[in-house]
Amino acid sequence: MHASNRSDCKNKVVVLKSESAHELDLNPYDSFIQQHLQYYGYFSGHSQSELRLPYHLQTDRHSGRRLVHLHSDPEAALATSGSEDVLSTSSSSCNLDDIDCSRSFCPLDGLWYEEIEDFHSRRASYNTTQLLYNFQEGRLVPELKEPRNLYSLTRELGPQQAPRWPSEIQVLETNVKHIRWIPQQPEPFYVPTGQEYAPIYNRKEARRLVYEYEPATAGLFLRSSLNGSRHGCEPAAAKLHGSEDVTLTFEARFESGNMKRAVQISDYEYELSLSNDFYTKRHRQWFYFRVENVRCGPTYRFTIINMAKPGSLYNAGMQPLMYSQQDATQYKIGWRRLGSGIKYYKNNLSEEDGKPCYSVTWTCTFSHDNDVCYFAYSYPYTYTDLQDYLHELQTDVERSCMCKQRVLCRTLAGNLVYVLTITSPKTEGIRLEERKVVVLSARVHPGETCSSWMMKGIIDCLTSSNSKAKELRDKFVFKIIPMLNPDGVIVGNYRCSLTGRDLNRNYKSVLKESFPSVWHTKMLVKRLAEEREVMLYCDLHGHSRKQNIFIYGCESKMAAHSLRLRQRIFPYLLSKAAPNQFSYGECKFKVQKNKEGTGRVVMWNLGVTNSFTMEASFCGATAGSSAGGHFSVADFEEMGVHFCETVLEYSKLDESERLFIVSEMEDQLKKEISTKLTTETSDVVDIDVSDYESSDDGGSDSSISDGLPVRYRGLAEELKGKRRKRRKSMKKDILEKSLNQKKSESPNTESKPRKGSRSIVKPRVVPHTHQSEAGISYFVDERVVMRRQRC
């Protein structure tokens, strides 16, 4: 189009002046502030109606190309524009990409683009702290801003929020760090010889206390601080008597550490004691401590004398974990299994309540003189490790786009409970509103560290760039809570939080302040279930008495036949995906009464059909290619990858495939039942699987709930006494009212006292003619009546 032809055009482009076309309202706060500033002369008072589109710019929905609407009245266009040198076309609209925007065409090159730039700058001036105005299809559409990054998850180098400890605990200033190392071959189980020595120590013998630390607490959690006690760390280990002293130096006052006392029996033999979970008198299983001043060559014996559980995987071949600082520095070797002469047994000690104590003993040798070594029950994974891992996710440009980190709540000590949302942007895959939800959580029990390593494998898989991870993000919204009990993890508990109670028995509790993490998790699942389908919930755990990895689920005997065994499909598929780690035969689906407060049962009652607890053995596998070998960190992470792949496979099943899997499981279950009942194969078809649920313990390796938080124990006793008195007074009032009512109905006849009544009955004398068979006058005595009433 030439400049000479443009002046002859009949239709001219103008700026629309409609007052109602694109008026936008500010939010109430910004509107009030602008009116306030305008009143006092600090604001010019530009109205929202001035924010209009130049030339009524719109976008074609199919091609995405911008269009210019033309004015229908040329004379009005000329009058509005005030200039003859404007663009005109014979149609009602034209495409900007087809227009020659050369320098010679001043209106479009100069005026039009200047107005567009001015329009965008003015639009930006109306953005608020919460709303952004975006230009879509010729209209300004307000959208919410993305939430700001967490203040504890900055992109700067350095540690995140430091762990908060109870203020009475002494904490070392240095942080303990371990390198990652994976053995090339699975580390084999220890094979007992039957000749293992079981030490029984006599407290009257000469012994030397070489380490002791037990903080003096008030019996309940009161306050927290960043570095624990403000008085710092006092010496807890015995002083060495020169360089020739071979006594080991013990220490456990670091994050997740646990050891209360160390007693030297001989030069190379030590008796150790563990600390209870804070503010409790039980749960002694997790240990994590450091030894220094070791000697290369001699055989050392360590015996922990106050373990709490009657059974342990130590008698099934499990070995303790050992970490050598010099091996890590020189050979890049990290945690490894070590020990011989391992035995778990009942000893001659008992707890305060009379329950017996158990011991685990092992012997080992060290490879370096003056080395610094660590021993642990399982691979440590601290709260600081989680913070560092989340920091890596946040600083990774690609992974941070698909993983949003937020704070679910704060714990009693003020530590952050994080929740991750992993999904594709709303412009990719299924519509965001139609995506199903998968909720995962871990570390509700602090000592079950293998759950954190499985969760790490899940997060790594979901945030990777492979096709399966992309498909999972397009189809689902993953809500992940990687550490439910950071307080317990920090102080080195095995099972409880700082309330002194098991969080996995209090999902039904309404005490939000005492159990904030599980309360908010339950509310999160409840809210998600109201908005969309929650396809799966799984809480990750560790197991101290069983091998392999397995699942506990929920099934109802009252379910219809068409829904029978549906909850077992996911574990069945998982056993096919991970045959070297997962054992379907160990899975249980019975809902016990003492497990009604657990996460899986509460979420199942909220309507989540696939509600599971996945348990990973602290030891290893007994089937597949990994049979007879300990699980490593890589095995736990690989299990997380298999879990994600099974979620994807499960989502692709149609109804016919589900029915086929159910029929396979039903046939397999019938064969197992027939084997147990020693019946013939012909009788198997008559077996109803719903009548033969597993009769053994279907729950996790857990203790039952032990009441209210410690802080409410005294209040509970007081309320219990008041409630008892109130009941007595209510019963007394009811009896008196009933007696008064009977007297009013029959004033001439005396009603007999009701059994159980303790109302005062006046003695009455029966006439002499009314005698008993013995001829003795019948008298009703008050004490006799009341004695009979008590009986």
C-alpha positions in Angstrom: 0.0 0.0 0.0 1.5 3.4 -1.0 1.2 6.7 0.8 -0.8 8.3 -2.1 -3.4 5.6 -1.9 -3.8 5.8 1.9 -5.3 9.4 1.7 -8.1 8.1 -0.4 -9.3 5.5 1.9 -12.9 5.8 3.2 -12.5 3.9 6.5 -10.1 5.4 9.1 -8.6 3.9 12.3 -9.5 5.6 15.5 -9.1 5.3 19.2 -12.3 4.0 20.8 -13.8 6.2 23.5 -16.3 3.8 25.1 -16.6 4.5 28.8 -17.9 1.0 29.6 -15.7 -1.1 27.3 -12.5 -1.6 29.4 -13.1 -0.1 32.8 -11.3 -1.9 35.5 -11.8 -1.7 39.2 -8.9 -1.6 41.7 -9.0 -3.8 44.7 -10.5 -2.1 47.8 -7.2 -1.4 49.5 -5.5 0.2 46.5 -8.7 2.2 45.7 -8.8 3.5 49.3 -5.2 4.5 49.3 -5.5 6.3 45.9 -8.5 8.3 47.1 -6.8 9.1 50.3 -3.7 10.4 48.5 -5.8 12.3 45.9 -7.7 14.0 48.7 -4.5 15.4 50.2 -3.0 16.3 46.9 -0.4 13.6 46.6 -2.0 11.7 43.7 -3.1 13.0 40.3 -6.2 10.9 40.3 -6.0 9.1 37.0 -9.2 7.1 36.7 -9.4 3.6 35.5 -11.5 4.6 32.6 -8.5 6.2 31.0 -6.9 2.8 30.5 -8.3 1.9 27.0 -6.9 0.1 24.1 -5.6 2.1 21.2 -7.3 1.2 17.9 -9.3 -1.5 19.8 -6.5 -4.1 19.4 -7.6 -7.7 19.6 -6.1 -11.1 18.9 -7.3 -13.8 16.6 -8.0 -16.9 18.6 -7.0 -19.3 15.8 -3.9 -17.7 14.4 -2.8 -15.7 17.4 -2.3 -12.6 15.1 -3.2 -9.2 16.3 -6.1 -7.4 14.5 -7.0 -3.7 14.2 -10.7 -2.9 14.2 -11.7 -0.2 11.8 -14.2 2.6 12.4 -17.5 2.1 10.6 -18.0 5.8 10.0 -15.1 7.6 8.1 -16.3 11.1 9.0 -16.4 10.2 12.6 -13.0 8.7 12.3 -11.6 11.9 10.8 -13.3 14.0 13.5 -11.9 11.8 16.2 -8.4 11.5 14.9 -8.0 15.1 13.9 -5.7 14.1 11.0 -6.2 13.0 7.4 -3.0 11.0 7.4 -4.4 7.7 8.9 -4.6 4.2 7.8 -7.7 3.0 6.0 -8.9 -0.3 4.4 -12.0 -1.4 2.6 -12.7 -4.2 5.1 -14.0 -4.0 8.6 -10.6 -5.2 10.1 -7.1 -5.8 9.0 -4.1 -7.8 10.2 -1.2 -5.9 11.6 1.2 -8.5 10.2 0.1 -7.6 6.7 0.6 -3.9 7.1 3.7 -2.1 5.9 5.1 -0.5 9.0 7.9 1.3 7.3 9.3 4.6 8.5 7.5 6.4 5.6 4.2 5.6 7.2 4.3 8.0 10.1 0.9 7.3 11.7 1.5 3.6 12.2 5.2 3.7 12.9 5.1 6.8 15.0 1.8 7.4 16.6 0.5 3.9 16.8 3.6 2.3 18.3 4.1 5.2 20.7 0.6 4.8 21.9 1.1 1.0 22.3 4.2 1.6 24.4 2.3 4.2 26.4 -0.6 1.8 26.9 1.6 -0.9 28.3 3.4 1.5 30.6 0.1 2.8 31.9 -1.2 -0.7 32.3 1.8 -1.6 34.4 1.1 1.4 36.7 -2.3 -0.1 37.6 -0.8 -3.5 38.7 -1.2 -4.1 42.4 0.7 -6.3 44.9 -1.7 -9.1 44.2 -3.1 -8.5 40.7 -1.5 -8.3 37.2 -3.4 -7.0 34.2 -2.7 -9.0 31.1 -3.8 -8.2 27.5 -5.9 -11.1 26.1 -8.2 -11.0 23.1 -8.6 -7.3 23.2 -9.4 -7.1 26.9 -7.4 -6.5 30.1 -7.8 -9.6 32.3 -6.7 -9.4 35.9 -4.7 -12.4 37.2 -3.2 -13.2 40.6 0.5 -12.9 41.0 2.6 -16.0 41.7 3.3 -16.3 45.4 6.7 -14.9 46.4 9.6 -17.2 47.1 9.8 -18.4 50.7 12.0 -16.1 52.8 13.7 -19.3 54.1 14.4 -20.5 50.5 16.4 -17.7 48.9 18.6 -18.1 45.9 21.6 -17.0 47.8 24.3 -19.4 48.8 24.4 -20.6 52.3 22.3 -22.5 54.8 18.6 -22.1 55.2 16.8 -21.5 58.4 18.8 -23.0 61.2 17.1 -25.8 63.2 15.4 -24.8 66.4 16.0 -26.9 69.4 14.4 -27.0 72.9 16.2 -24.4 74.9 17.5 -26.8 77.5 19.5 -29.0 75.1 23.2 -28.5 74.6 24.1 -28.5 70.9 27.5 -28.5 69.2 28.3 -25.6 67.0 29.7 -27.6 64.1 27.3 -29.3 61.7 27.9 -32.9 60.8 28.1 -33.7 57.1 28.6 -37.1 55.3 29.4 -37.8 51.7 27.2 -40.0 49.5 28.6 -43.4 48.6 26.9 -46.4 47.0 28.6 -49.8 47.3 29.1 -51.6 44.0 27.5 -54.8 45.3 24.8 -55.3 48.0 26.3 -55.6 51.4 25.5 -59.2 52.6 23.6 -60.1 55.8 25.6 -61.2 58.8 25.3 -64.9 59.1 25.0 -65.9 62.8 27.3 -68.8 64.0 25.4 -69.6 67.1 28.4 -68.8 69.2 27.8 -65.1 69.6 28.6 -63.8 73.1 25.8 -62.1 75.0 27.3 -59.9 77.8 25.4 -59.6 81.0 27.0 -56.8 83.0 27.1 -56.5 86.8 26.7 -53.0 88.0 28.8 -53.7 91.1 31.9 -54.3 89.0 34.6 -51.6 88.6 33.5 -49.4 85.6 34.5 -46.1 84.2 31.9 -43.6 83.1 33.4 -42.0 79.9 30.3 -40.1 78.6 27.0 -39.0 80.0 24.6 -36.4 78.9 20.9 -36.2 79.8 19.4 -32.7 79.7 17.4 -31.6 82.7 13.9 -30.8 81.4 10.7 -29.7 83.0 9.0 -32.8 81.7 7.4 -31.0 78.8 8.4 -28.7 76.0 8.4 -25.0 77.0 10.5 -23.0 74.5 13.0 -23.3 71.7 16.1 -21.5 70.4 18.3 -21.7 67.4 21.4 -23.1 69.1 19.8 -24.9 72.0 21.0 -23.9 75.5 22.4 -20.4 75.7 25.1 -21.7 78.1 26.7 -23.7 75.3 28.1 -27.3 75.6 29.7 -28.4 78.8 32.2 -31.3 78.7 30.3 -34.6 78.7 33.2 -37.0 77.8 36.0 -38.1 80.2 39.4 -36.5 79.8 42.2 -38.6 78.3 45.3 -39.2 80.4 47.9 -38.6 77.8 48.5 -40.0 74.3 48.8 -43.5 75.6 45.2 -43.5 76.9 43.2 -45.8 74.5 39.8 -44.7 75.9 37.3 -43.7 73.2 35.8 -40.2 73.2 32.1 -40.3 72.6 29.8 -37.5 71.4 26.1 -37.3 70.3 25.1 -33.7 70.9 24.6 -32.9 67.2 21.5 -33.0 64.9 19.7 -36.3 65.1 22.3 -37.7 67.5 21.2 -40.1 70.3 23.3 -41.6 73.1 22.9 -41.0 76.8 25.7 -42.8 78.5 28.9 -44.8 77.7 30.6 -46.9 80.3 34.1 -48.5 79.8 34.2 -52.1 80.9 37.7 -52.8 79.7 40.2 -51.1 77.3 38.2 -52.1 74.2 34.7 -52.9 75.6 31.9 -50.4 76.1 28.4 -50.5 77.5 26.1 -47.9 75.9 22.7 -46.5 76.9 20.3 -44.6 74.6 18.0 -41.7 75.5 14.3 -41.9 75.5 12.3 -39.9 73.1 12.1 -36.4 74.6 9.4 -36.0 77.3 8.6 -39.8 77.3 9.9 -42.9 79.1 10.0 -45.1 76.1 11.0 -45.5 72.4 14.6 -46.4 72.5 15.7 -47.8 69.1 17.4 -45.1 67.1 21.1 -44.5 67.8 23.6 -42.1 66.1 26.9 -41.2 67.9 30.5 -40.4 67.2 33.7 -42.0 68.6 37.2 -40.5 68.5 40.7 -41.7 69.5 40.3 -45.1 67.9 43.1 -47.5 67.4 43.8 -49.6 64.3 44.0 -53.3 65.0 42.3 -54.1 68.3 38.7 -55.6 68.3 36.2 -53.3 70.0 32.9 -54.5 71.5 29.9 -52.2 71.8 26.8 -53.2 73.7 23.6 -51.1 73.9 21.8 -52.3 77.0 18.4 -50.5 77.0 16.7 -51.3 73.7 12.9 -51.4 74.0 11.5 -53.8 71.4 11.5 -57.6 72.1 12.4 -58.4 68.5 14.9 -56.9 66.0 16.3 -57.4 62.6 19.8 -57.8 64.2 18.9 -61.4 64.7 18.0 -61.7 61.0 21.4 -60.6 59.7 21.3 -56.8 59.9 24.6 -55.0 60.7 25.1 -51.5 62.2 26.2 -48.7 59.9 29.7 -47.1 60.4 31.2 -44.0 58.8 34.9 -43.3 58.8 36.1 -39.7 58.3 39.5 -40.8 56.9 37.9 -43.3 54.5 35.6 -40.5 53.3 38.5 -38.1 52.8 41.0 -40.5 51.2 38.9 -43.1 49.4 35.5 -41.4 49.1 33.8 -44.2 51.0 30.8 -43.3 53.1 28.4 -45.3 55.3 29.0 -49.0 55.2 27.8 -52.1 57.0 30.2 -53.4 59.6 30.2 -55.7 62.6 30.5 -59.4 63.6 29.3 -61.3 66.7 26.0 -59.5 66.4 23.3 -60.6 68.8 20.0 -59.1 70.0 18.8 -60.6 73.4 16.9 -60.0 76.6 19.2 -58.8 79.4 18.9 -58.7 83.2 17.7 -55.1 83.3 14.2 -53.6 83.4 12.4 -50.3 82.9 10.7 -48.2 85.6 7.4 -49.8 84.8 8.8 -53.3 85.1 9.1 -54.1 81.4 12.3 -55.9 80.4 15.2 -54.3 78.5 17.0 -55.8 75.5 20.6 -55.6 74.4 22.3 -55.6 71.0 26.0 -56.3 70.9 28.6 -56.3 68.1 32.4 -56.3 67.6 34.4 -54.4 65.0 37.9 -53.2 64.1 39.0 -49.8 62.8 41.2 -49.1 59.8 43.0 -45.9 60.9 44.5 -44.6 64.1 43.0 -41.5 65.6 40.1 -41.7 63.2 36.7 -40.0 63.8 34.0 -42.6 63.2 30.2 -42.5 63.4 27.7 -45.4 64.2 24.0 -45.3 63.3 21.0 -47.5 63.3 20.1 -46.5 59.7 21.3 -44.0 57.1 21.0 -40.6 58.7 18.9 -37.9 57.0 18.6 -34.7 59.0 16.5 -31.6 58.8 19.5 -29.7 57.5 19.9 -32.3 54.8 16.3 -31.7 53.7 16.9 -27.9 53.8 20.0 -28.2 51.6 18.1 -30.5 49.2 15.2 -28.1 48.9 17.7 -25.3 48.3 19.2 -27.2 45.4 15.7 -27.6 43.9 15.0 -23.9 44.3 18.2 -22.8 42.7 17.8 -25.1 39.7 16.2 -23.1 37.0 14.4 -25.9 35.2 13.3 -27.9 38.2 12.1 -24.9 40.2 9.6 -24.2 37.4 7.8 -27.5 38.0 8.2 -27.7 41.8 6.8 -25.0 44.0 7.9 -24.9 47.7 5.6 -23.5 50.4 5.3 -23.7 54.1 2.5 -25.9 55.4 2.9 -24.9 59.0 5.3 -24.5 61.9 6.0 -27.1 64.5 6.0 -26.6 68.3 9.6 -25.5 68.2 9.1 -23.2 65.2 10.6 -25.3 62.5 9.1 -25.2 59.1 7.1 -28.1 57.6 7.4 -27.8 53.9 4.9 -28.8 51.2 5.9 -29.2 47.6 3.6 -28.9 44.6 4.9 -30.7 41.5 2.9 -30.4 38.3 3.2 -29.0 34.8 2.2 -25.4 34.1 -1.5 -24.9 33.4 -0.8 -24.3 29.7 0.5 -27.9 29.3 -1.2 -31.3 29.6 -4.6 -31.7 31.1 -6.4 -28.7 32.4 -5.3 -27.9 35.8 -8.8 -28.2 37.3 -9.2 -31.7 35.9 -5.9 -33.1 37.1 -6.1 -35.7 39.9 -4.1 -35.3 43.1 -1.5 -37.6 44.7 -0.6 -36.8 48.3 2.7 -38.2 49.7 4.3 -37.7 53.1 7.3 -39.0 55.1 9.2 -38.9 58.4 6.2 -38.7 60.7 8.5 -41.1 62.8 11.9 -39.4 63.1 14.0 -42.6 63.4 12.6 -44.1 60.1 15.2 -42.4 57.9 14.7 -44.8 55.0 11.4 -43.0 54.3 13.3 -39.8 53.5 15.5 -41.5 51.0 12.5 -43.0 49.3 10.9 -39.6 49.2 14.0 -38.1 47.7 13.9 -40.7 44.9 10.2 -39.8 44.3 11.0 -36.0 44.0 14.1 -36.6 41.8 11.9 -38.7 39.5 9.1 -36.3 39.3 11.3 -33.3 38.6 13.4 -35.0 36.0 13.3 -34.4 32.2 12.3 -37.9 31.0 9.1 -38.6 29.2 7.4 -40.5 32.0 8.0 -37.7 34.5 6.6 -35.2 32.0 3.5 -37.4 31.5 3.0 -37.7 35.3 3.3 -33.9 35.7 0.8 -33.4 32.9 -1.8 -35.7 34.4 -1.4 -35.2 38.2 -0.8 -32.6 40.9 1.6 -34.0 43.4 1.4 -32.6 47.0 4.5 -33.8 48.9 5.3 -33.2 52.6 8.9 -34.5 52.9 9.2 -34.3 56.7 6.2 -34.2 59.0 8.1 -34.3 62.2 11.2 -32.1 62.0 11.3 -31.5 65.7 11.7 -35.1 66.4 14.3 -35.5 63.7 16.4 -32.6 65.1 16.5 -33.9 68.7 17.1 -37.5 67.7 13.8 -39.1 68.7 12.8 -42.4 67.3 9.0 -42.1 67.2 7.5 -39.0 68.9 7.3 -35.3 68.5 8.0 -32.7 71.2 4.5 -33.4 72.6 5.8 -36.7 73.8 3.2 -38.4 71.6 3.2 -40.4 68.3 1.9 -38.1 65.6 0.7 -41.1 63.5 -1.9 -41.8 66.2 -3.3 -38.3 66.3 -4.7 -37.6 62.8 -8.1 -37.6 64.3 -7.1 -35.1 67.0 -8.6 -31.6 67.0 -5.6 -30.2 68.9 -4.2 -28.1 66.1 -1.6 -26.4 68.3 -0.2 -29.7 69.7 -0.1 -31.6 66.4 0.1 -28.9 63.7 1.7 -30.9 60.9 -0.7 -33.8 60.9 -3.7 -31.5 61.4 -2.8 -29.3 58.5 -2.1 -32.4 56.4 -5.5 -33.8 57.1 -7.1 -30.4 56.3 -5.1 -30.3 53.0 -6.4 -33.7 51.9 -9.9 -32.8 53.0 -9.9 -29.6 51.0 -8.3 -31.2 47.9 -11.0 -34.0 48.1 -13.7 -31.4 47.9 -12.2 -29.8 44.9 -11.1 -32.8 42.8 -10.3 -36.5 43.0 -7.5 -37.6 45.3 -6.4 -40.7 43.5 -3.8 -41.9 46.0 -2.4 -41.1 49.5 0.7 -42.7 50.8 2.7 -42.2 54.0 6.3 -43.5 53.9 7.7 -45.4 56.9 10.4 -47.8 58.0 10.0 -51.2 59.7 12.4 -52.6 62.3 11.1 -56.3 62.4 10.3 -57.3 58.9 12.3 -57.6 55.7 11.6 -56.2 52.2 9.3 -53.2 51.3 5.6 -53.6 51.5 2.3 -51.8 51.9 -0.5 -51.6 54.5 -3.8 -50.6 53.0 -7.5 -50.4 54.0 -10.3 -52.7 53.0 -13.8 -53.0 54.2 -15.5 -56.4 54.5 -18.8 -54.7 53.9 -17.7 -53.5 50.4 -19.7 -54.8 47.4 -18.3 -57.7 45.4 -17.6 -55.4 42.5 -15.3 -53.3 44.7 -13.6 -56.2 46.4 -9.8 -56.2 46.2 -9.7 -52.9 44.3 -7.4 -51.4 47.0 -4.9 -54.2 46.3 -4.4 -53.3 42.6 -1.7 -50.6 43.2 0.5 -52.8 45.5 0.1 -55.7 43.1 1.4 -53.5 40.2 4.2 -52.2 42.4 5.4 -55.7 43.2 5.7 -56.3 39.4 7.6 -53.1 38.9 10.0 -53.7 41.8 10.4 -57.4 42.3 13.9 -57.0 43.9 12.6 -54.8 46.7 8.9 -55.0 47.1 7.0 -58.0 48.5 3.3 -58.3 47.8 3.0 -61.2 50.2 3.9 -59.0 53.1 1.1 -56.5 52.4 -1.8 -56.3 54.8 -5.2 -54.6 54.3 -6.8 -55.1 57.7 -8.0 -52.0 59.6 -7.5 -52.5 63.3 -9.2 -50.5 66.0 -5.9 -49.3 67.5 -4.9 -47.9 64.0 -7.9 -45.6 63.6 -5.8 -42.5 64.3 -3.2 -43.3 61.6 -2.9 -41.3 58.5 -3.9 -44.1 56.1 -7.1 -44.9 58.0 -8.1 -41.2 58.5 -7.6 -40.4 54.8 -9.5 -43.6 53.8 -12.4 -42.4 55.9 -12.2 -39.1 54.1 -12.9 -40.9 50.8 -9.4 -41.7 49.5 -9.8 -45.3 48.2 -6.1 -45.9 47.7 -4.8 -44.9 51.1 -1.6 -46.6 52.0 1.4 -46.8 54.4 4.5 -48.0 52.6 7.0 -49.7 55.0 10.7 -50.2 54.1 12.8 -52.6 56.1 15.8 -51.2 57.9 17.6 -54.4 56.8 17.2 -55.6 53.2 15.4 -58.0 50.8 14.8 -61.7 51.0 13.6 -62.2 47.4 14.8 -61.3 43.9 18.3 -60.5 42.8 18.8 -58.5 46.0 18.0 -61.4 48.4 20.4 -61.6 51.3 21.7 -58.1 50.9 21.2 -54.9 52.8 19.3 -52.0 51.3 21.4 -49.0 50.3 20.5 -45.4 49.8 20.3 -46.2 46.0 17.8 -49.0 46.7 15.5 -46.7 48.6 15.7 -44.0 45.9 15.1 -46.6 43.2 12.0 -47.7 45.1 10.8 -44.1 44.8 11.2 -44.2 41.0 9.3 -47.5 40.8 6.5 -45.9 42.9 6.2 -43.1 40.4 6.2 -45.5 37.4 3.4 -47.5 39.1 1.3 -44.4 39.6 1.5 -43.8 35.9 0.7 -47.4 35.0 -2.2 -47.5 37.4 -3.7 -44.3 35.9 -3.8 -46.0 32.4 -5.7 -49.1 33.4 -9.2 -49.4 32.0 -12.0 -51.3 33.6 -11.4 -54.6 31.9 -7.7 -54.6 32.9 -8.7 -53.8 36.5 -11.1 -56.8 36.6 -8.5 -59.1 35.1 -6.0 -58.1 37.8 -8.6 -58.5 40.5 -9.4 -62.0 39.2 -5.6 -62.9 39.3 -5.3 -61.7 42.9 -8.4 -63.5 43.9 -7.1 -66.8 42.5 -3.8 -66.3 44.2 -5.4 -65.5 47.5 -7.6 -68.6 47.2 -4.5 -70.8 46.7 -2.8 -69.3 49.7 -5.9 -69.9 51.8 -6.2 -73.5 50.6 -2.6 -74.1 51.4 -3.2 -72.8 54.9 -6.3 -74.9 55.4 -4.7 -78.0 53.8 -7.7 -78.5 51.6 -7.9 -80.0 48.1 -7.7 -77.9 45.0 -11.3 -78.8 44.1 -12.5 -77.1 47.2 -10.8 -73.8 46.5 -13.6 -72.5 44.3 -16.0 -72.5 47.3 -13.7 -70.2 49.3 -14.9 -66.6 49.9 -11.8 -64.4 50.3 -13.7 -61.9 52.4 -14.2 -64.6 55.1 -10.4 -65.3 55.3 -8.8 -61.9 56.0 -5.4 -62.1 57.5 -5.7 -62.7 61.2 -2.3 -61.5 62.2 -1.3 -58.0 62.8 -2.3 -55.9 59.9 -0.8 -52.7 61.2 2.6 -51.2 61.1 5.3 -51.7 63.7 3.8 -49.2 66.0 2.8 -48.6 69.6 -0.8 -47.7 70.3 -1.8 -44.2 71.1 -0.7 -43.1 74.6 -3.1 -40.3 75.4 -3.0 -36.5 75.3 0.1 -34.4 74.9 2.3 -34.3 78.0 1.4 -30.6 78.6 -2.3 -31.6 79.1 -1.7 -34.6 81.3 -2.3 -32.8 84.6 -5.2 -30.9 83.1 -6.7 -34.2 81.9 -6.5 -35.7 85.4 -8.2 -32.6 86.9 -11.0 -32.6 84.3 -11.4 -36.4 84.9 -12.0 -35.8 88.6 -14.4 -32.9 88.0 -16.3 -35.1 85.5 -16.6 -37.9 88.0 -18.0 -35.6 90.6 -20.4 -34.0 88.1 -21.7 -37.5 87.2 -22.3 -38.4 90.8 -24.2 -35.2 91.5 -26.3 -35.7 88.3 -27.2 -39.2 89.4 -28.2 -38.0 92.9 -30.4 -35.3 91.4 -32.1 -37.7 89.1 -32.9 -40.2 91.9 -34.3 -37.5 94.1 -36.5 -36.2 91.4 -37.8 -39.7 90.6 -38.6 -40.4 94.3 -40.3 -37.0 94.7 -42.4 -37.7 91.6 -43.5 -41.1 92.9 -44.4 -39.6 96.3 -46.5 -37.0 94.6 -48.3 -39.5 92.5 -49.2 -41.9 95.4 -49.0 -39.9 98.7 -50.7 -42.7 100.8 -48.5 -45.5 99.6 -44.8 -45.7 100.3 -42.6 -46.6 97.3 -39.9 -49.1 97.7 -36.4 -47.8 97.1 -35.0 -48.6 93.7 -31.9 -50.7 93.5 -28.8 -48.5 93.2 -30.5 -45.6 94.8 -28.7 -43.9 97.7 -31.4 -41.6 98.8 -32.1 -41.3 102.5 -34.9 -43.7 103.6 -36.5 -43.1 107.0 -37.0 -46.3 109.1 -40.6 -47.4 109.4 -42.2 -49.8 111.7 -44.5 -52.5 110.3 -47.6 -53.3 112.4 -47.2 -56.3 114.8 -49.6 -58.4 112.8 -47.4 -58.2 109.8 -44.6 -60.5 110.9 -42.1 -62.7 109.2 -42.1 -66.4 109.4 -39.7 -66.4 112.3 -42.2 -64.4 114.3 -39.9 -61.4 114.6 -41.3 -58.0 113.8 -40.2 -56.7 110.4 -38.4 -53.4 110.7 -36.8 -51.5 107.8 -33.6 -50.0 108.8 -31.9 -47.3 106.8 -28.4 -48.8 107.0 -29.7 -52.2 105.9 -31.5 -50.8 103.0 -28.5 -48.8 101.8 -26.2 -51.8 102.2 -28.5 -53.8 100.0 -28.6 -50.9 97.5 -24.9 -50.9 97.2 -24.8 -54.6 96.5 
